[in-house]
């Protein structure tokens, strides 16, 4: 179990690194591990200011995780319009939003009992 926790933490660290590399903002980690019956253990949520930036963040996360963790996402959905892109790493789902779409869906608050960690923006 401890090895899996370390692997998941490394994956989340690399996801955050990939987001920050393309100046993604509002990074939030939602820890749903202890909730049970959730679709994954963690959400990593962030936003880009334009569809081009959302796509660039997605590409960066994919590259950094592939190099740093030797993992590829099981699926990536939403790249066509790049307003909300979801990347499925099994135990971690990455959501990259445009700001207004993120505000509309507000997915980080759907799990009220989850532990939420906000990562400060790099400026």
C-alpha positions in Angstrom: 0.0 0.0 0.0 2.8 2.4 0.9 4.4 2.0 -2.6 1.1 2.7 -4.3 0.7 5.9 -2.1 4.2 7.0 -3.1 3.5 6.3 -6.8 0.2 8.3 -6.6 2.0 11.2 -4.9 4.7 11.2 -7.5 2.0 11.1 -10.2 0.2 14.1 -8.7 3.5 16.0 -8.3 4.3 15.5 -12.0 0.7 16.5 -13.0 1.1 19.7 -11.0 4.5 20.3 -12.6 3.1 19.9 -16.1 0.3 22.3 -15.3 2.7 24.9 -13.9 5.0 24.5 -16.9 2.3 26.1 -19.0 1.2 28.6 -16.4 -2.1 26.8 -15.5 -3.9 28.6 -12.6 -6.1 27.7 -9.7 -4.7 24.2 -9.1 -6.8 22.2 -6.7 -6.3 18.6 -5.5 -9.4 16.9 -4.3 -8.5 13.8 -2.2 -11.4 11.3 -2.3 -9.5 8.3 -1.1 -11.3 7.9 2.2 -14.8 8.6 0.8 -15.4 5.2 -0.8 -17.6 4.7 -3.9 -15.7 7.4 -5.8 -14.6 7.0 -9.5 -11.0 7.7 -8.6 -8.8 8.6 -5.6 -7.9 12.1 -6.6 -9.0 14.9 -8.9 -6.4 17.5 -10.0 -8.3 20.5 -11.3 -6.9 23.7 -13.0 -7.7 26.2 -15.6 -6.2 27.9 -18.6 -7.3 31.3 -20.1 -8.0 30.1 -23.6 -8.6 26.8 -25.5 -5.0 27.0 -26.8 -3.7 27.2 -23.2 -6.0 24.4 -22.1 -4.6 22.2 -24.9 -1.0 23.2 -24.1 -1.5 22.3 -20.4 -3.0 19.0 -21.4 0.0 18.2 -23.7 2.5 19.4 -21.0 0.9 17.1 -18.3 0.9 14.2 -20.7 4.6 14.8 -21.5 5.8 15.4 -17.9 3.9 12.3 -16.6 5.2 10.1 -19.4 8.8 11.1 -18.7 8.6 11.3 -14.9 6.3 8.4 -14.1 6.5 6.3 -17.3 2.7 6.5 -17.5 0.2 7.4 -20.2 -3.4 8.4 -19.6 -6.0 5.7 -20.3 -8.1 8.4 -22.0 -8.2 12.1 -22.8 -11.5 13.7 -23.6 -12.5 17.2 -24.6 -9.6 18.3 -26.7 -11.9 19.1 -29.7 -13.3 22.3 -28.2 -10.7 22.5 -25.3 -13.2 24.1 -22.8 -13.0 21.1 -20.4 -10.4 18.4 -20.9 -10.4 15.3 -18.7 -7.3 13.1 -18.5 -7.8 9.6 -16.9 -4.8 8.2 -15.1 -6.9 5.6 -13.3 -6.4 6.6 -9.7 -6.1 10.3 -10.6 -8.4 12.3 -13.0 -7.0 15.6 -14.3 -9.5 18.3 -15.3 -8.3 21.3 -17.3 -11.0 24.0 -17.7 -11.6 27.4 -19.1 -12.5 29.7 -16.2 -16.2 30.2 -16.9 -16.7 26.4 -17.5 -14.9 25.6 -14.3 -17.1 28.1 -12.4 -20.3 26.6 -13.9 -19.6 23.0 -13.1 -17.7 23.7 -9.8 -16.7 20.0 -9.5 -14.3 20.5 -6.7 -17.2 21.1 -4.4 -19.3 18.1 -5.4 -17.6 16.0 -2.8 -18.1 18.1 0.4 -16.3 15.6 2.6 -13.2 15.4 0.5 -9.9 16.9 1.5 -9.2 19.9 -0.8 -5.7 21.3 -1.3 -5.1 24.5 -3.2 -1.7 24.9 -4.9 -0.6 28.6 -5.0 -0.2 30.0 -8.6 3.3 30.6 -9.9 3.6 34.2 -11.2 
